[in-house]
Amino acid sequence: MFRRSIRVVIADDHCLFRSGLRNLLSQIRHIEVVGEAMNGQELVRRSVELSPDIILTDINMPLMDGIMATREIARRRPGTGVIVLSAYNKEEPILRMLEAGALGYVLKSADNEEISEAINTVSEHKP
């Protein structure tokens, strides 16, 4: 059965993390990383330019945080599924991201199977 590629944008202010995540996702056949962003403003711009299916974003980024960026993306591109990838395991930032429009949350310590599962789940169930 043919499966359409899931187009992904990665947003994190740490270049090494973005590079590692891109490398990890490149090993998953049906996932295509189409862009990266190092801050929330760039993420909003990339989401409009690249029309990804899924965005993987950190919460804490310069210029515009992940919460504000997610809110703006939900307004401009409501069909894009946002998944939070963060080191935070605290309820308050998670709830703020979900209220802003994120559809999933994965800890940065997750393995590639967990990240792939989150991408697949959000891709299949996004509005």
N, C-alpha and C positions, 0 to 999 in steps of 0.2 A: 504494500500500500504506500502510495506517495504521500509524503507529509511536507507541506509548505514550510519553508524556513521561517523561524520566528526572529524578527528583526529587533535587536537589542541596542540600547545606548547605556553606557556605564558612566556614572557621575560620582567622582570622589576627588578630594583635593590632594590626595597622595598618589603621585605618578606610579610609584612602585606597586601599589595596590591595584590601580587600574590595569597596569601591564600584566600583573599576575592573573587577574580575573579574566582579562581578554584571552590570555593563553589557556586558562582552564576551560573557558567557554568554547574556544576553537576546537576542542576535542569532542564536542557534542555535535553530531552531524546536522541536526535540524535547527541549530541556533547560529545566527549570523550577527556578529557585533558590527554595527554600521557606524558607530561613532562613540566619542568620549567627550566628557566635559569635566572641567576642574573646579567649577563653581556653579551656583544656582542660576545666575544670569545666563551663563553659557549653556546650561542644561535646557532652560526654557527655549532659547534660540535654536539649539540642536533639535529639540523635539518638534518644532515647527518645520524646520528645514528638512529633516530626515524621515519624518513620519514613522517612528519605530512602533512596534507592537508592544514592547515592554521597555521600561526604564528601571535600571537598578541604581539606586541612589543612596548616598550617605545622608545623614541629618545635618551634621556640622560641616559647613563649607563656607568659604569667604564670599563676600559681596551679597549673596542671598542664600539663606540656609535651605535645607531640603524641604522643610515645611512650607515655606513661602513658594518655593519652586514647584512643589507638588500641587499646591492650591492653584497656581497660575496655569500649570499644564492641564489640570482637570477642567479649567475654564476654557482654555484654548483648544485642547485636543482631548475631548472627553472619552474617546475610544482607546486611549493609551493606558495600559496597565502599569502602575507604578509599584515597585517592590522596594522596600527599605532594606538596605544592607548596612548594618551598623554594629559597632562594638557594644552599644548600649543595650542593657538588658533590664532597663527600668520602665515601669508602666507608663509614666507621664509622657515621655517623648514618643513612645509607640502610639499611644492614644491620640496625640496631637497629629502625628503623620496620618493615621487612619481617618481622623476627622477632616484632614486636608484633602483626602481623596486617594491615599495609598490603598492598595488591595492586598498587600502581603508584607511580611516582615521576616527577615532572615538574619541571624547573627553572622558577623564576619568570620567567625570560627567554623561555620558550616562547611561540610565537604561538598564536592562537586555534585554528588547525587542529590543532596538536599536543595542546592541552588537550582539544579535542573528541574527537580520536581516542583519547586515554587514557580519557576518560569512557565512550565507546562500547565500547571493548575490555573495560574492567573490568566494565561493566554486563552485557555478554554472557557473561562468563566467571566471574562471581563464584559462590561456592558456593551 
